[in-house]
Amino acid sequence: MIVFLIKSTLALALFYGMYHFFLSKESIFKFNRFFLLAALVSSFALPIVQLPQFIPSVQVKSSQLWGQWELKQTVDLGEVMANSEVMDWPEKAFPKVETPQREVKPISFSWPLALGAIYFFGLVLFIIRFLIQLNGMRKLVTSNQKIDKDQFTLVLLNDNVLPFTFFKYLFVSKSQYQTSAIEPEILEHELAHIRQRHSWEILFVETLKCVFWFNPLLIIYKKAIQLNHEFLADEQVLRKFENYVSYQYLLVNKVSSLFEHHPISSAFNFHVTKRRLMMMGKVSHPMRLINLKLGSTNFTLFLFFTLTSSKVGNDQGFFISDETEGVEKFEKLLSKGFSEEKPFVLELQKLNLEALRKVYVNLNEEERTQISHFPFFDDRVFHELELLQKEYPRVVTTISYTTPPDKKEIKAEIFDLWLKTKNIELFIDEEQRPFELLNQYDRADFAIFEVRETASKKFLKKPEYAIKLMTHDFYHQKYFETPRTIQRISARYPNSDQAEVFYALRYIMMENGKVSEFIPKNFEASIFHHLRTIDTKELDFDNRRSTMNYVTGEQFSISIFKDNKNQSKVFSFPSVTF
């Protein structure tokens, strides 16, 4: 939604700049009417338009401007191994945990919820305002005398007002009408509003103002459209009466007696008499008008290609690409492969690999950090992956993603014990907090907990503990809203043997604190090749010694399980040169 609003506002501003600095100064009122309406429609349509694949893209990567506020996901070995970590629980404070039966929202402030509430409040307020205005026009029609004419309905008002129109209704002062005090030029001006259906455009802008009430550009557009309506009506009057001086003199006299008009009507006096006088009789060079029309058309095409969310090849949207569309499409395709029984286990035979690849190659670098881990689209790797998939059902391949830890309920007596205990460090949602803050929470506010002894008991000194708590919202955000990461790749064979690669162990921490590459070249392609071609019957299980004699950068390990995992051994396999 934020991307849509930025795009639409940018388009509104650029279109209006084109109109204000070039088109509004020329007497091409019909073309300007079309341009302003097209600008409004295009500004809100372009962000959701996707160009066909055969149209060349002139777009550039959005990450150049928006990378600074996009969330970048990184994976390290510590996070991957977190789920298999064994925790040391103090005997008194760590009862047997159970899955909680209910969840209570934590005490937290949600900006999206607050902004949504503000928007909804403004929407309701502006809709009520608009309905009051429409009801006001309805009352004027129903409570006053009406006279039906051929193309319009005359409404006689008791107040002394200047004529104005709303749809087919022409509102005039009853006393002035009965005494024939209304000049024919003024009536012709208002009838032009009715014939050209100007009220529909005002109603359209007012509707947009209700939905996008926070956008001040719509107020500017409404004024520009109303002013152009006056130019069109003046043009009609001068075409019929052909007396510029008389009509201009009439306008000058009318401007000295300003009357209020309804905000959604087409009123005669629109506080723009000076501009109207300047535009009367203005003649522009035909070639200049042609150039302006061509220029504005080309400008619209430029915005069409640069502000749409299309993707062609590896080109991405200009300024802002619609991230969620590609990311969501990728995740939707990937989700079709997840097991119903095990939602974090991907079954390779269920995937449409070609469709996944087409979506992936159209993602930019920022978007690729937002999708679940599936880095198998290089030509050689993808080829080996397809070959492995075709081996189903002889080889059943699964890809296991990091599984969230089970939620744990905090017993009431344990939570009360924490509140009474001193020398405790408190961490909530991976941030250290003052221990007193725990009093603001209920034990049901937390999804998981961890307690560690940070200092052992000594003479005349009690042990010290650190409590790490995670709220339900943070738990869901950390484990379900962030991209999933691959932990293991497994294959099961007809004899029930199983091969498993611990894919997460891609790097090794050296003694000097530096991270060194632990995997060989062609790692992923070699994995898929060996899982496809391996014959577990030929492996030496009699020799219980491990075969993990690595040559760094040339070999990697595959764990082989036999007899339903009752027997296992780790073997080293070479990197395959293709």
N, C-alpha and C positions, 0 to 999 in steps of 0.2 A: 504493500500500500504506500509506503514512503517513497519507493521508486516511482510509482505512478504519479504521486502528487508532485514530485520534483520535476518529472518530465512534462506533465501537463502545465505546470506553472511556467516553466521555461518556454514552452511552445506559445502560451498566451502572451508572454512578454515579447518574444521575437516577432510574432504576428502583429501585435499592436505597434511595435516599433516601426515595422514596415508601413503600416497604415498611417501612423501619425506623421512621420517624416517625409513621406512621399505621396501616398494616395489621397490623404485628406486635403491636400492643397490644390487638387484638381477637380474640375466639374464632371467627374465620371461617377455620378451618384448611384446609378444602378449597379455598376460594377463594384463600387464600394459596399453597397448593401450585401451583395453576394459574398464579397471577400470577408466581411466581418462575421457573417453567419458561418461561413466555411471555416474561419479561424477558430470559432468557438467549438464547432463540432470536431474539427481535426485535432485540436489541442487535447481533447479528452478521449479521442479515438486512437491517435497515434501510439500512445504507450501500450495499448493492448493489441495492436496490429502486428502480425507476424508475416514477414515477406515470404513468398514462395522460394524454394531452394534455387530456382533457375535465375533469379534476379541477382546480379552482381552486388556485392555488399560494399559500401563505402564507409563502413563503421570501423572503429578502433576499439582496443581493449578498454573495458570499463575500469579495470583494476588500477589504471594510472591515476584516477581521481578518487575512487571510492575504497581503495585498499586500506586506507587508514582507519576506517570504521567498520570494516568487515572482521568478523571473528575468525582468527586463524587457529586451526586445530593442529596440535602437534602430539606425537606419540613417543613415549620413551619406555625403556624396558621396565622401569620401576612401576609405571601404571599398569603395564601388561601383566606383571607378576603379582600385582596387589591382591588379586583374588585368591591366589594360592598361598598367600602368606599365612603362617600360623601365629596366632595371637596368644600372648601370655596374659591370662586373666587372673587377677587376685582372687583367691579362693572364696573370700567373703562376698565380694562385690560382683561376681559373675555367675548368675544362675543360668540354668538351661534356657536358651532363647526360643521364642515361638514367633510365628508370623502374626502381626497385629491384626485385629479384627476390624479396626476403624482407623481412619486418618483424620487428623484435625489440622487445618491450615495453620502454618506458622505465622508469627507476628512479623509481617514484612510488608513493604510498600511496593506496589506494582505500578510502574510508570505506564505500561500499555493499558492497564485497566483504568487508571486515572485519566489518561488522554482520551480513551474511548468514552468515558463518562462525560467529559467536557464536550466532546464532539456531539454526543447524543443530546446533551442539554441544549447546545446551540442549534442543532437541527430542529428540535421540537420548538424552540423559541421562534426561529425564523419561519417555520411552517405556520405557526399560530399567527404571526404577524402578517404573512401572506394571505391566509384565510380571512383575517379581519379586513384587509384591503379589498379582497374580492367581495366579501359580504357588504362592505360599504358601497361598492358599485351596484350590487344587487338591490340594495335598499333605495338607491337613487332611481333605479329603473322602476321598481314596484310602487314607490310612494309618490310618484309624480305623474302628471298627465303625459300621455304618449300619443304621437301622431305617426301612423305608418305611411311611409313613402315607398317609391319603387325599389330603391336599392338600400334604404336605411330606415331607421326608426328615430323620429325626433322626440326628445325628452325635454319637456318644458320645466325648468327649475324656478322656484320662487325667489332664489337668491340672484343678486346681480353679479353674474360671472361671465368671463370670456368663454366662448365656445370651446368644447373639447370632445374627444371621441373615445369610445371603448367598443371594439368590435364593430357591430352594425349600428350602435347607438350614438347619436349626435346630441350632446347636452348643450342647451342654450338657455339664456335668461328668458323667462316667460314674458316679462314686460317688454324687453327689447324685440322679441319675435312678434308680439302683437302690434307693436308700433312700427315694424319694419325698420328698426334701427341697426340691424346687423348688415354690414356691408357684404355684397355678393362675393367679393374677393376672399373675405374671411370664411364664408360658408364653403366656397370652392376649395380653399386650403384644407379645411377639416374633412370635406368629403373625399379628398385625395387620400387622406389617412385610411378612410374606410375602404375605398376601392382597392388600394394596394395592400390591405390586410396587415397594417403595421402592428396592430395589437397582438397578433400571434407571436411576433418576434420579442416584444416586451415581456409577454407571458413566459416565453422560453427562457429568457435571461433571468427572470425572477425565480423560475424553478431551479436553475443552476445555482443561483445565489442561496437558495435554501439548502441545497445539498452541500455546496462548497462555500458555506457562509464565512469561513475564515480567509477566503482569498479576495483581497481588495481589488485585484485586477478586473473582476467581474463588474464592479461598480463603474470602473473606467469604461469598460466595454458597453455597458448600458447607456452611459452618457453619449458615447460616440455613435451608437446605433440610433438613439433618439435625435441627435443633431442631424444625422444623415437623413432621417425621416423628414425633418423640417425642410432640408434642401430639396428632397423629392417633391414635397407638397408645394413648395414655392415654385419649383420648375413647372408643375402642372398649372398653377395659377397664371404664370407669365405666358405659358403657351396658349392659354385661352383668352386672356385679356390684353396681352401684348403692350402693357404700359408700365415700364419699369419704374419711372419716376413717381407715378401716382401710387403704385403699390408700396414702394419704399417709404413714401411720405405717410401712408396709412400705418405701416409698421412702427414708425417713429412715434406717431400719436398714441398707438396702443401701448407702447412700452412705458408710457408715463403713468398708466393706471394698471398696476400689477395686481392680479388676483391669484388666489391659491388654486392649484389644480391637483387632481388626484395623482399619486405617485405612479400608478400603473396605467394611466390613461395617456392618450396622445393629445397634449394640450397645445393651444395656440401659442401662448406665451411661455417660452422655455428658457428665458434668461440668456438667449444666444442671438438676440436681434442683431448685434454688431457683426457677428460672423455671417449671418444670413445676408445682411446687406452687402458684405464684401464679396460673397460668392455669386450674387445675382449678376448675370450677364458676363461672368468670367469666361473667357475663351482660351483654351489651351491648344498648343500646336498638335495637330493630329499625329505626327511622328513621335512626339513626346508621350502621348497617351498610349500609343502602340507599345513603345519601349517599357512604359510602366506596367502595362498589363502582362507583357511577356516576362518582365523581371519579377513581378509578384508571383506568376505561375511557376517560374523556375525556383523561386525562393520556397514556395510550398513543396515542390518536389524534393528540394534539398532537405527540408525538415522531415519529409516523409521517409527518406532513406536513412537519415541520421538519428531520428528519435524513435524509430520503431525498434521492437525487441527481436528483430530477425537475426538469424545466424546463417552464414553461408560459409561452408568449409571451416576454417579455423578463425575467421573474422568474427569479432564480437560487437555488441551494441556500442554505439558512440555515446560517450558520457556515462550512460548507465545501461547495462544489459539487464534483462529481466532474470535475475539470478534464480529465483525460486522456480521458474518454469523448467529450466534444464535440470536443476538439482532434483526437483520433485519427480520429473519424468524418469531420471536415472534411478532414484530410490524406489519408484513404483515398479520398474522393470526388475530391479534386484530383489524386491520383496516377494516376487512370485516364486523365487527359488527357496525361500526359507521353509523349514520343516514346521508343520503344524504342531507337532509334539514338542519340538525344541526350537523356539523362535529365534535362537541365535546360531543355528546351524544351517548353512546353505547347502542345498543339494544340487550339484552341478547339472544333472540331467534335466532339471526343470527350467534352466535359464535359456533365454533367447540371446545368445552371445552376440550375434551380429547386430541386433537392435541396441543392445547395451553399448557396443562399440560406436555406433553412429551417434548416439547421444553424447558419449564421453568425448569424442573428438571435437564436438562443438562447444564444450565447456572451456571457459578461460581458467587461468591459474587459480584465481580466487575461488571459483566455483568448485574446482577439483579438491580444494581443502575442506569443502562442506559436505562432500558425499562420503558414503561408507567406503572403507578401504577395499579396493579391487583393482590393483595396479597391474593388470595383465593385458594391456592393449598394444604393447609394442609388437611389431609384425611377427617375430620369431616366437615370442611368448604366447601370443594369441593363437598362432598356428598349432603349437603344442597343446594348448588348452582345448582347442577344438578337437584335436585327435584323441585326447583323453576323454572328452565328453562322448565321442562316438563309440568308445569302448563299453559304454553302458549297455546291458546290465552285467557284462563280465567284470567290469571294474566300477564299483559304486564310489564316487568321489564326493566328499563333503568338505566344506570350508567352515571351520568353527571360529566365530567371533568372540571377543571378550564378553563373558557373561557377567551381568551385574550381581553383586553379592545379595544374598537373601535379606529381606528386611527382618529386623529384630525388635521385639517388644521389650521395653524397659519395665521391669517389675516395679510396682509402687514402692515397696520397701527399699529397693536399691536406689531409686530416684531420691527418696527422702534421705537415705544415707549420704548420698552425694551432697545434698544441700547442707548437711550438718558437718561435713568433713572439711578440714582446712588443708592447706598445702596442696591445692589442686589447680592445675593449669587447665583452662577451658578453651576448646576450639570448636566453633560452630561453622559449618559449611566451609571448612578448610581455612578459616581465619581465626586468629587468637582473639578472644573476647574477655572482658572483665568477668570474673567468676560470679559477681552479683547479678549479671544479666540472666543467669539460669533461672532465677526466681520469676522471670517474666514468661517462662515457657511451661507447658504441661508435658509430661512424659510422652503423651501420644503425639506430640508435635514432631517427633524424630523418627526417621525411618531406620537408621542403623546407628550403632555406637561402638566405640572402642575405648578401652581403658588400659593404660600401660603404667607400670611402675617406673618412674624416672629416677628415683633415689631410694635405695633400700634402707630398711630400718637399721638404726645404729643406737649406740648407748645414749639414752636420754633424747633420742631424736626419732620422731615418727617417720614412716616412709612417705614419699611424695608420689603423686600420681598425675597423669595427664589424661583428660577425658576428651575424646573427639566425637562430636555429634554431627549428624547430617539430617537436615529437615527434609520433608517429603518433596517439596518443590525442587530443592537443590539436587536431591537424589534423582528425580525424574529428568531434570535438565542435564545432569552429568552423564547418566547412563542411557538415556533414551532420546534426547534431543541433539546430542553431539554425534558426529560420525562414528560408526562402529569400526573397530580395528580387528584385523585378522590375528588369531592366535595360533591355530593349527590347520594343517591341510592333511586330510586322511583319505585312504583308499581301502576298500574292502574287496576281497577276491572270492572266487567261487568256493574255495576250501575253507572259508571263514577266517583266513589270515587277514591281518590288517597292517598297513604301513602308515606311519604318521610322521610328519615333518613339523617340528616346532618352529613355525615361520616367524614368530615374534622375536626369536633370538637372532636378530640380523646383525647386531653389533656387540662387541665385547669391551668392557671397561678395563683398561690397562692399569698397572700399578701407579703410574704417574698421573692418573686422573684423566688421561686422554681417552677418547673413544676411538677404537680401531675397527675397521671393517672385518667382520668375522666370516662373511659369506663369500663364496667364489663368484666369478663372473658367470653370466647366464644362469643366475640362481633360480629364478622362477621357471625358465624354460627347462632347466635340468630337472627340477622337481617334477614337472608334469611328464617329462620324458621317462624318468625312472619309475614313477608310479604307474605308467602305462605299460612299460616293458619288463618290470621286475618279475622274477619267478621265485616266490618265497621257498619253494621246495629245494632250490639249489643253494640256499643260504646255509651256512654252517652254524647250527644251533647246538651241536654237541660240545663244541669248544666254548666254554662259558666266559672266556676272556673277551672283553670288548674290543671291537675293531676300530675304535675311534682314534686312530693315529693320523691326525690331521696334517695336511700341508696347507697352511693358511692361504686362502684365496684360490684354492684348487679343489677342495673337497667340502662336503657337508654331511650331516648325519641324518639317517632315517631310522626311526624305531620300528621294529617289526614285532608284532604280537601274534602268538599262535595259541590255539586251543582256547578261544574266547578270552584272550588276555591272561591266561594262566601262566604262559611262558613268554618272555620278551627278551629282546636283545637289541642293542644299538649298533648299527653298521655305518661305516663311512662310505659315501659314494662320490665318484669324481664328477667334476663339472663337465658337461658335454659341450664339445666344440661343434658348432653347426656351420 
